[in-house]
Amino acid sequence: MAVNYIGLALVLNCGSSSVKYQVVDTTLDAPLASGLIERVTDHGLAIREVIERLGAPESGIDLSQISAVGHRVLHGGEEFSAPTIIDDEVERKIALLAPLGPLHIPANLAGITAARQAFPHTPHVANFDTAFFQTMSEAAYTYAIDRNVAAENAIRKYGFHGTSYAYLAHEAPRVMGKRPDEVNIIALHLGNGASACAMRAGRAIDTSMGLTPLAGLVMGTRTGDIDPAIAFHLGRSAGMTLDEIDHLFNRQSGMLGLTGYSDMRDVEKAAADGDHDAQLGLEIYCRRIRGYVGQYYAQLGHLDAIVFTAGVGENSDVVRLQSLVGLSELGIIIDPERNAGRKKQAALVSADESAVEVWVVPTNEEREIALQSIAAVS
């Protein structure tokens, strides 16, 4: 007799050339199945391959028992502020948001369309990376440009990595032995893309990414914050087109532009070997993080914890230590021994005398999408 898993969800994360998937039973910690399909040119074919893999007898998955298909969608604009059950009208509205995420949204949408055809009788839920930040105040998300131009072009701070932060908003307090409404947290999602988020009582009050994922911290290939007039200067003095500047800022900058490496592991190795560019790049990377920690500490007024997560945040003890060095006067002190090495599970890395706890909490965006999708259809 088949078991009906009310909490069984298929999670799909469709990129421009890849499809990541997991089958998550929300009553269990580990996924029942997971995988990655790369070099995707046809999302319909990729979704069919996912079904073939999961439908194979050796997978142990009964696809008929899936209660929801959860989709990661980069940008919800001002239209979507919560997980949303997908119908034809929602698909149409997501398509209209493509100018805000031209590299991601068409791929997200192609995956949604293919998956709805493959699972026509299962509810599909869009989970927007920007939704978590809808709690920011108007002062936090408004840019100081002409308000009519901003309104006509949907220009405001939206924020990204929202699914990761939504997970940390309840998971970090849990490992601290607290409730979300008891703590103020600065969360640092450090991967190839990197951002910071200030959370009060489990809600975002500010974040470093903006209209797009280009703003804020230094990233693998993205600039992070720079003087916007650099774009005008490159256009006028170097004769670069808008597309060329866009490519430079998004694909050829960040750690890659500074050091020649986009992977932090390569940067750290080169720095340890005495490479000046790598040492400087690492210092710039960590200095930017430290600046956002100070800024968000001031906005929160009181800080209970700093939480590192994602690929670099979970694995680089060098970045964690250098990002918070010199902050003892603010009550932030890392214990080098506790901090040492990669962290595959939640770990406290601050010293006993640190007034602010410093944690490493591995993120689980797929689980958060599954939880939110199941909640949406329940």
DRENVEXMAR-105974 format. One line per 5 residues: number of its first residue (from 1); for each residue x, z, y of C-alpha. Coordinates in Angstrom, 2 decimals. Layout:
REM DRENVEXMAR-105974
NUM = X/Z/Y  ... .
END
This chain:
REM DRENVEXMAR-105974
1 = 0.00/0.00/0.00  1.45/-1.02/3.37  2.06/1.69/5.95  0.58/1.07/9.39  3.26/2.01/11.93 .
6 = 1.41/2.68/15.18  4.83/2.99/16.79  6.44/-0.16/15.40  7.65/-2.62/18.04  9.68/-5.81/18.09 .
11 = 11.93/-5.81/21.16  13.24/-9.14/22.50  15.88/-9.59/25.16  16.16/-13.31/25.87  19.10/-14.50/27.94 .
16 = 19.98/-18.01/28.97  21.97/-18.64/25.77  21.24/-15.66/23.54  18.42/-13.64/22.01  18.94/-9.97/21.15 .
21 = 16.30/-8.30/19.03  15.44/-4.97/17.45  12.61/-3.61/15.37  12.02/-0.04/16.49  9.93/2.64/14.83 .
26 = 9.46/5.03/17.75  9.26/7.99/15.36  12.84/7.35/14.20  16.13/7.51/16.11  17.78/4.39/14.67 .
31 = 16.27/0.86/14.76  14.94/-0.55/11.49  16.64/-3.87/12.20  18.67/-5.50/14.94  20.53/-8.70/15.59 .
36 = 21.81/-11.32/18.00  21.41/-15.08/18.09  23.96/-16.83/20.27  24.41/-20.33/21.69  20.67/-20.72/22.11 .
41 = 19.50/-24.05/23.50  15.89/-23.81/22.35  14.22/-20.40/22.55  11.41/-21.54/20.29  13.92/-22.25/17.52 .
46 = 15.69/-18.95/18.21  12.45/-16.95/17.91  11.70/-18.73/14.64  15.13/-17.70/13.38  14.37/-14.09/14.34 .
51 = 11.15/-14.28/12.32  12.98/-15.78/9.35  15.59/-13.03/9.42  13.04/-10.24/9.74  10.67/-11.84/7.24 .
56 = 13.29/-12.06/4.50  12.59/-9.65/1.61  15.94/-7.92/2.04  15.09/-6.92/5.64  12.43/-4.48/4.49 .
61 = 10.32/-5.33/7.54  6.60/-6.09/7.31  5.97/-8.21/10.41  2.22/-7.73/10.07  2.70/-4.05/10.93 .
66 = 4.22/-4.67/14.36  2.00/-3.12/17.02  3.64/-4.67/20.08  6.29/-7.18/21.09  8.26/-5.84/24.05 .
71 = 10.07/-8.28/26.34  12.80/-7.47/28.82  12.20/-9.28/32.12  14.81/-9.14/34.87  12.62/-9.12/37.96 .
76 = 9.10/-7.95/38.69  9.24/-8.51/42.43  6.56/-6.57/44.32  3.94/-7.78/41.85  4.85/-5.67/38.80 .
81 = 5.62/-1.96/39.00  4.97/-0.96/35.36  5.07/-2.39/31.82  2.39/-5.09/31.73  0.46/-6.64/28.86 .
86 = 1.15/-10.38/28.99  -1.55/-13.02/29.27  -1.44/-16.54/30.70  -1.89/-15.24/34.26  0.99/-12.77/33.90 .
91 = 3.20/-15.57/32.57  2.28/-17.67/35.61  3.16/-14.85/38.00  6.48/-14.21/36.26  7.32/-17.90/36.65 .
96 = 6.72/-17.60/40.41  9.45/-14.94/40.55  12.14/-17.32/39.25  13.76/-17.75/42.70  14.57/-14.00/42.64 .
101 = 16.34/-14.35/39.29  17.19/-18.02/38.70  19.69/-17.32/35.91  17.54/-14.86/33.98  13.81/-15.32/34.54 .
106 = 13.48/-18.86/33.09  15.16/-17.59/29.90  12.99/-14.47/29.84  9.93/-16.66/30.25  10.99/-19.13/27.56 .
111 = 11.32/-16.24/25.13  7.92/-14.88/26.07  6.25/-18.27/25.60  7.89/-18.84/22.21  7.17/-15.32/20.98 .
116 = 3.50/-15.45/22.02  3.14/-18.62/19.97  4.89/-16.99/17.01  2.87/-13.75/17.25  -0.47/-14.91/18.69 .
121 = -2.46/-11.89/17.52  0.02/-9.20/18.56  0.00/-7.79/22.12  3.06/-8.69/24.17  4.37/-6.43/26.93 .
126 = 6.68/-7.36/29.81  9.12/-4.60/30.73  10.62/-5.23/34.16  14.15/-4.13/35.06  12.98/-3.52/38.62 .
131 = 9.91/-1.39/37.83  11.70/1.96/37.66  12.66/1.69/41.33  9.14/1.37/42.71  9.32/5.09/43.54 .
136 = 11.95/4.48/46.24  10.82/5.16/49.79  10.23/2.38/52.29  13.34/3.54/54.15  15.40/3.21/50.96 .
141 = 14.32/-0.31/50.03  14.04/-1.96/53.48  16.87/-4.10/54.84  17.60/-4.19/58.57  16.69/-7.82/59.17 .
146 = 13.72/-9.37/60.95  10.68/-7.84/59.29  8.69/-11.08/59.37  11.47/-13.03/57.65  11.77/-10.25/55.08 .
151 = 8.03/-10.25/54.38  7.79/-14.04/54.09  10.67/-14.20/51.62  10.10/-10.97/49.63  13.45/-9.62/50.83 .
156 = 13.96/-5.94/49.99  16.00/-3.78/47.64  14.57/-3.99/44.11  17.28/-2.49/41.89  18.24/-3.35/38.31 .
161 = 19.19/-1.66/35.03  15.83/0.06/35.41  15.16/0.23/31.67  18.45/2.04/31.15  17.69/4.48/33.95 .
166 = 14.16/5.05/32.67  15.70/6.10/29.34  18.24/8.38/31.02  15.52/9.92/33.20  14.16/11.75/30.15 .
171 = 17.13/11.70/27.76  19.73/13.23/30.11  17.56/16.27/30.96  16.79/16.67/27.25  20.46/16.98/26.27 .
176 = 20.96/19.34/29.21  18.18/21.55/27.90  16.06/20.88/31.00  12.84/19.12/31.96  13.11/15.94/34.06 .
181 = 11.37/17.66/36.98  14.03/20.38/37.02  17.10/18.25/37.75  18.65/15.92/40.30  20.93/13.33/38.70 .
186 = 23.32/10.59/39.77  23.40/8.08/36.91  26.18/5.50/36.60  25.39/2.48/34.41  28.84/0.92/34.03 .
191 = 29.04/-2.24/31.97  29.99/-5.81/32.85  27.23/-5.32/35.38  27.43/-1.91/37.06  25.14/0.16/39.24 .
196 = 24.41/3.69/40.42  21.05/5.42/40.72  20.05/8.66/42.42  17.18/10.42/40.61  15.13/13.38/41.80 .
201 = 12.86/14.93/39.18  13.07/11.84/36.98  12.27/9.36/39.75  14.56/6.91/41.51  15.17/7.60/45.19 .
206 = 17.93/5.00/45.65  20.08/2.55/43.71  23.10/0.39/44.44  21.86/-3.05/43.39  19.56/-4.79/45.83 .
211 = 17.56/-8.00/46.15  19.75/-9.27/43.31  22.22/-7.64/40.87  25.13/-8.67/43.13  25.15/-5.66/45.44 .
216 = 26.73/-2.24/45.00  29.57/-1.37/42.64  32.46/-3.66/41.71  31.58/-5.39/38.41  33.16/-7.55/35.75 .
221 = 32.77/-10.81/37.68  30.57/-9.81/40.66  31.75/-8.68/44.09  29.47/-5.72/44.66  29.21/-4.75/48.34 .
226 = 31.11/-7.00/50.75  30.71/-8.03/54.38  27.92/-10.64/54.27  29.74/-12.64/56.95  32.33/-13.57/54.32 .
231 = 29.79/-16.12/53.06  29.50/-17.67/56.54  33.28/-17.67/56.91  33.80/-19.47/53.58  31.19/-22.04/54.52 .
236 = 32.68/-22.76/57.92  36.41/-22.35/57.28  36.75/-23.33/53.61  33.93/-25.88/53.56  32.31/-24.24/50.53 .
241 = 28.69/-25.00/49.70  26.09/-22.31/49.07  26.26/-23.01/45.35  30.05/-22.70/45.37  29.90/-19.39/47.24 .
246 = 27.19/-18.14/44.87  29.42/-19.05/41.90  32.43/-17.36/43.50  30.59/-14.13/44.23  28.80/-13.90/40.88 .
251 = 31.23/-15.50/38.41  34.76/-15.39/39.79  34.96/-12.10/41.66  34.85/-8.40/40.76  37.50/-7.29/38.29 .
256 = 38.10/-10.89/37.19  38.95/-11.92/40.73  41.08/-8.84/41.37  42.98/-8.65/38.09  42.39/-11.79/36.05 .
261 = 40.39/-9.78/33.50  36.63/-9.13/33.40  36.83/-6.70/30.45  37.77/-3.15/31.46  39.74/-2.68/28.25 .
266 = 42.06/-5.50/29.27  42.32/-4.13/32.81  43.28/-0.66/31.58  45.89/-2.03/29.18  47.45/-4.18/31.90 .
271 = 47.43/-1.24/34.33  49.10/1.00/31.75  51.75/-1.71/31.28  52.55/-1.61/34.99  50.57/-4.63/36.25 .
276 = 50.11/-3.99/39.99  46.97/-6.15/40.30  45.32/-4.29/37.41  46.29/-0.90/38.86  44.89/-1.88/42.26 .
281 = 41.72/-3.32/40.72  41.11/-0.13/38.76  41.62/1.95/41.90  39.15/-0.20/43.86  36.60/-0.03/41.01 .
286 = 36.73/3.76/40.80  36.91/4.26/44.56  33.64/2.37/44.99  31.96/4.57/42.36  33.25/7.70/44.07 .
291 = 31.82/6.51/47.37  28.35/6.06/45.90  28.53/9.48/44.25  29.22/11.02/47.65  26.47/9.00/49.32 .
296 = 23.84/9.90/46.75  24.92/13.54/46.63  24.18/13.67/50.36  20.78/12.02/49.91  19.76/14.33/47.07 .
301 = 20.93/17.45/48.88  21.41/19.25/45.59  23.01/17.76/42.49  22.72/19.05/38.92  24.48/16.33/36.94 .
306 = 26.38/13.06/36.98  25.68/10.88/33.95  27.87/8.01/32.74  26.37/5.36/30.46  26.74/1.75/29.17 .
311 = 29.85/0.04/27.80  32.44/1.20/30.33  30.74/4.50/31.13  30.52/5.49/27.47  33.94/4.24/26.38 .
316 = 36.41/4.55/29.26  37.77/8.06/29.82  40.11/6.53/32.42  37.23/5.27/34.58  35.26/8.50/34.20 .
321 = 38.22/10.62/35.27  39.43/8.44/38.12  35.91/7.95/39.50  35.45/11.68/40.07  38.99/12.75/40.89 .
326 = 39.34/14.84/44.06  35.71/16.00/44.14  36.32/19.64/43.21  35.23/20.74/46.70  31.83/19.26/45.86 .
331 = 31.71/21.24/42.64  32.55/18.25/40.41  35.37/18.90/37.94  36.02/16.91/34.75  37.74/18.58/31.80 .
336 = 40.40/16.07/30.62  40.22/17.25/27.01  36.42/17.05/26.80  36.52/13.69/28.56  39.10/12.12/26.24 .
341 = 38.08/9.16/24.11  34.95/7.13/23.55  31.60/8.90/23.33  29.15/7.60/20.75  26.73/10.45/21.37 .
346 = 25.81/12.63/24.33  28.74/14.75/25.44  29.42/17.23/28.24  32.77/16.31/29.83  32.85/18.63/32.85 .
351 = 34.85/21.84/33.03  33.17/25.22/32.64  33.82/26.00/36.31  32.20/22.73/37.48  29.03/23.50/39.47 .
356 = 27.80/19.97/38.71  27.61/19.03/35.03  29.16/15.69/34.07  27.73/14.02/30.96  28.18/10.87/28.95 .
361 = 24.80/9.82/27.55  24.69/6.54/25.59  21.86/4.39/26.82  19.23/2.86/24.55  17.34/0.23/26.49 .
366 = 15.72/-1.29/23.41  14.22/2.05/22.43  12.91/2.55/25.96  11.30/-0.90/25.89  9.72/-0.05/22.54 .
371 = 8.38/3.29/23.83  6.96/1.70/26.97  5.47/-1.23/25.09  3.76/0.98/22.52  2.42/3.18/25.32 .
376 = 1.08/0.12/27.15  -0.91/-1.14/24.17  -2.08/2.29/23.04 .
END
